[in-house]
């Protein structure tokens, strides 16, 4: 449903007539006539100046305030236009003036509602369309059966439903975006924690490898120090061998010779003598053993 321009339903107010709420016995006001002529020419700024002058001359005339509001609304000066329409709708005004004033007030609120809706201020738009609907209802009470007021009331009510639905959708979308943003933040936090753990594990591995390298280097240094200081087992063995006494070397030499040279068997005559010696004196046994060990050895060469 389209909103009819305010001055279309109030076109009679733009012409000098009894509808301007002064007595036919009174002379027409020149500034009102001048303002009406300028409004017809769509010269709204000069028409407003003429109406302002007429309002100063006739402050009680509510019709002049109605025409002032129309001139202001034509210049998109909505707020001062609403003030003028509210003044024109004073209970002291005739019903015709009040009906037109409420109608034009509803148009002003509806225009503001359209502007707010375009700015996606759906809550503000809803509030303005509610004001518009209330104004159109008041216009119908002052002038029942006005089709223009009825159409605009239906339009305002429909826009209220539309703006409420838009507001609901906007809130749901905002809530969904907020939830998505929270999920993204949680994912980023989880990802950051995982990266931190991976980085920590990598640092631990690097630290372990560095420690192993240091341990290997320390072990190598210790081996080199041992090699340089002669602490290896072979050096110690050689040193120990040098420190052995002459007697210990001779005993080891005789033991080696005994292991290398197998003992020779006793001849029958030696066996008999050995047995006789045992019977005569057991103390000769070591002597016999010594002889047996020396058996088969070459006599020492004389060196004198």
C-alpha positions in Angstrom: 0.0 0.0 0.0 1.5 3.3 -1.1 1.7 6.3 1.2 -0.1 9.2 -0.3 1.8 12.6 -0.3 0.6 14.8 2.5 -0.3 17.7 0.4 -2.7 15.6 -1.8 -5.1 14.9 1.0 -4.9 18.5 2.2 -4.9 20.2 -1.2 -8.0 22.2 -0.1 -5.9 23.9 2.6 -3.6 25.3 -0.1 -6.5 27.4 -1.4 -8.2 30.3 0.4 -11.5 28.9 1.7 -13.7 28.6 4.7 -11.7 25.5 5.6 -8.9 27.8 6.8 -11.0 28.2 10.0 -11.7 31.9 10.1 -15.0 33.6 9.8 -16.2 34.5 6.4 -16.9 37.9 7.8 -13.2 38.4 8.3 -10.9 39.5 5.5 -8.5 37.0 4.1 -5.0 37.2 5.3 -2.6 38.3 2.5 0.3 36.2 3.8 -1.8 33.0 3.8 -2.9 33.7 0.2 0.7 34.4 -0.7 1.9 31.2 0.9 -0.8 29.1 -0.8 0.2 30.6 -4.2 3.9 29.8 -3.6 3.0 26.2 -2.5 1.2 25.7 -5.8 4.3 26.8 -7.6 6.3 24.4 -5.4 8.3 27.3 -4.0 8.2 25.8 -0.5 10.9 27.9 1.2 9.2 31.3 0.3 5.8 29.7 1.1 7.1 28.9 4.6 8.2 32.5 5.1 4.7 33.7 4.2 3.1 31.2 6.5 5.4 32.2 9.4 4.4 35.8 8.9 0.7 34.9 8.9 1.2 32.8 12.1 2.7 35.8 13.9 -0.4 37.8 12.8 -2.9 35.1 13.6 -1.3 32.9 16.4 -4.6 31.1 17.2 -5.3 30.0 13.7 -4.5 26.2 13.6 -5.0 26.0 9.9 -1.9 28.2 9.4 0.2 25.7 11.5 -1.1 22.9 9.3 0.1 24.8 6.2 3.5 25.5 7.8 3.9 21.8 8.5 3.2 21.0 4.8 5.8 23.6 3.7 8.4 22.1 6.1 7.6 18.5 5.1 8.1 19.4 1.4 11.6 20.5 2.3 12.3 17.2 4.2 12.4 19.1 7.5 10.5 16.3 9.2 11.0 17.2 12.9 9.8 20.8 12.7 7.0 19.6 10.4 5.8 17.2 13.1 5.8 20.0 15.6 3.7 22.1 13.3 1.2 19.2 12.7 1.0 18.5 16.4 0.1 22.2 17.0 -2.5 22.1 14.3 -4.1 19.0 15.9 -4.9 20.9 19.1 -8.3 20.0 20.5 -9.4 23.6 20.0 -9.1 23.2 16.2 -12.0 22.2 14.0 -12.4 18.4 13.3 -11.4 19.0 9.6 -8.1 20.6 10.6 -7.4 18.0 13.3 -8.1 15.2 10.8 -5.7 16.6 8.2 -3.1 17.4 10.9 -3.1 13.8 12.2 -3.0 12.4 8.7 0.1 14.5 7.8 1.7 13.7 11.1 1.3 10.0 10.2 2.9 10.6 6.8 5.9 12.3 8.5 6.4 9.4 10.9 6.1 6.9 8.1 8.7 8.7 6.0 11.1 8.5 9.0 10.3 4.8 9.4 11.3 4.2 5.7 14.6 6.0 6.2 15.5 4.0 9.3 14.6 0.7 7.7 17.0 1.5 4.8 19.7 2.1 7.5 18.8 -1.3 8.9 17.6 0.3 12.2 14.6 -2.1 12.3 13.8 -1.4 15.9 13.7 2.4 15.3 11.7 1.9 12.1 9.1 -0.2 14.0 8.7 2.5 16.6 8.1 5.2 13.9 5.6 3.1 12.0 3.7 2.6 15.3 3.5 6.4 15.7 2.3 6.6 12.1 -0.4 4.0 12.7 -1.6 5.9 15.8 -1.7 9.2 13.9 -3.8 7.6 11.1 -6.2 6.1 13.6 -6.7 9.6 15.2 -7.3 11.0 11.7 -10.0 8.4 11.1 -11.7 9.3 14.4 -11.8 13.0 13.5 -13.0 12.2 9.9 -14.5 8.7 9.7 -14.6 7.0 6.3 -11.4 8.8 5.0 -10.1 6.2 2.5 -6.6 7.7 2.3 -6.2 7.5 6.1 -7.5 3.9 6.1 -5.0 2.9 3.3 -2.1 4.5 5.1 -3.1 2.9 8.4 -3.0 -0.5 6.7 0.4 0.3 5.2 1.8 1.3 8.6 0.5 -1.9 10.3 2.0 -4.0 7.5 5.4 -2.2 7.9 5.3 -2.9 11.6 5.1 -6.6 11.0 7.8 -6.5 8.4 10.2 -4.5 10.6 9.6 -6.8 13.5 10.5 -9.8 11.3 13.6 -8.1 10.0 14.6 -7.3 13.6 14.1 -10.9 14.6 16.2 -12.1 11.6 18.9 -9.6 12.3 19.1 -10.8 16.0 19.3 -14.4 14.9 22.0 -13.6 12.3 23.9 -11.6 14.9 23.6 -14.5 17.4 24.8 -17.0 14.7 27.8 -14.7 13.8 28.6 -14.4 17.5 28.6 -18.2 17.9 30.7 -18.7 14.8 33.1 -16.1 16.1 33.3 -17.9 19.4 34.0 -21.2 17.6 36.7 -19.6 15.5 38.3 -18.2 18.6 38.2 -21.6 20.3 39.7 -23.3 17.2 42.4 -20.7 17.2 43.1 -21.3 20.8 43.2 -25.0 20.4 45.5 -24.7 17.4 47.7 -22.4 19.3 47.9 -24.9 22.2 48.7 -27.7 19.8 51.4 -25.6 18.1 52.8 -24.8 21.5 52.9 -28.4 22.5 54.6 -29.4 19.2 57.1 -26.6 19.6 57.8 -27.7 23.2 58.3 -31.3 22.1 60.6 -30.1 19.4 62.6 -28.1 21.9 62.8 -31.1 24.2 64.1 -33.2 21.4 66.6 -30.6 20.4 67.7 -30.3 24.0 68.0 -34.1 24.3 70.1 -34.2 21.1 72.3 -31.4 22.4 72.7 -33.2 25.7 73.7 -36.5 23.9 76.2 -34.6 21.8 77.7 -33.0 24.9 77.8 -36.4 26.6 79.6 -37.9 23.6 82.0 -35.0 23.5 82.7 -35.4 27.2 83.3 -39.1 26.8 85.7 -38.5 24.0 87.6 -35.9 26.0 87.9 -38.4 28.9 89.2 -41.1 26.6 91.8 -38.7 25.2 92.8 -37.7 28.7 93.2 -41.3 29.7 95.2 -42.1 26.7 97.5 -39.1 27.3 97.9 -39.8 31.0 98.7 -43.5 30.4 95.8 -44.9 32.3 94.9 -47.5 29.7 95.1 -51.2 30.8 98.0 -52.0 28.5 100.2 -49.3 29.9 99.3 -50.4 33.4 100.2 -54.0 32.5 103.5 -53.0 31.1 104.3 -50.9 34.1 103.3 -53.7 36.4 105.6 -56.1 34.4 108.5 -53.7 34.8 107.9 -53.6 38.6 108.0 -57.4 38.9 111.0 -58.7 40.9 113.7 -60.8 39.3 112.6 -63.8 41.3 109.0 -63.5 40.1 110.2 -63.5 36.5 112.4 -66.6 37.1 109.6 -68.5 38.7 107.3 -67.6 35.8 110.0 -68.7 33.4 110.5 -72.1 35.1 106.7 -72.6 35.2 106.6 -71.9 31.5 109.4 -74.3 30.8 107.6 -76.9 32.8 104.5 -76.4 30.8 106.4 -76.5 27.5 108.5 -79.6 28.3 106.6 -82.6 29.1 107.8 -84.7 32.0 109.8 -87.8 30.9 108.9 -91.2 32.3 111.1 -93.0 34.9 113.3 -95.8 33.8 112.9 -99.2 35.7 116.1 -98.8 37.7 115.1 -95.3 38.8 111.7 -96.5 39.8 113.2 -99.2 42.0 115.5 -96.7 43.6 112.7 -94.3 44.1 110.6 -97.0 45.8 113.5 -98.0 48.0 114.1 -94.5 49.0 110.5 -94.1 49.9 110.7 -97.1 52.1 114.0 -96.0 53.7 113.2 -92.3 54.2 110.3 -90.4 52.9 112.4 -87.2 53.3 114.3 -88.1 50.2 111.1 -87.6 48.1 111.7 -84.0 47.4 115.2 -84.9 46.3 113.9 -87.5 43.9 111.4 -85.0 42.5 114.2 -82.6 41.9 116.2 -85.2 40.1 113.3 -86.2 38.0 112.7 -82.6 37.0 116.3 -82.2 36.1 116.3 -85.4 34.1 116.7 -84.8 30.4 118.2 -81.3 30.9 121.6 -80.6 29.3 124.4 -80.1 31.8 125.5 -76.5 32.1 128.5 -75.6 30.2 131.5 -74.6 32.1 132.4 -71.0 32.0 135.6 -71.2 33.8 
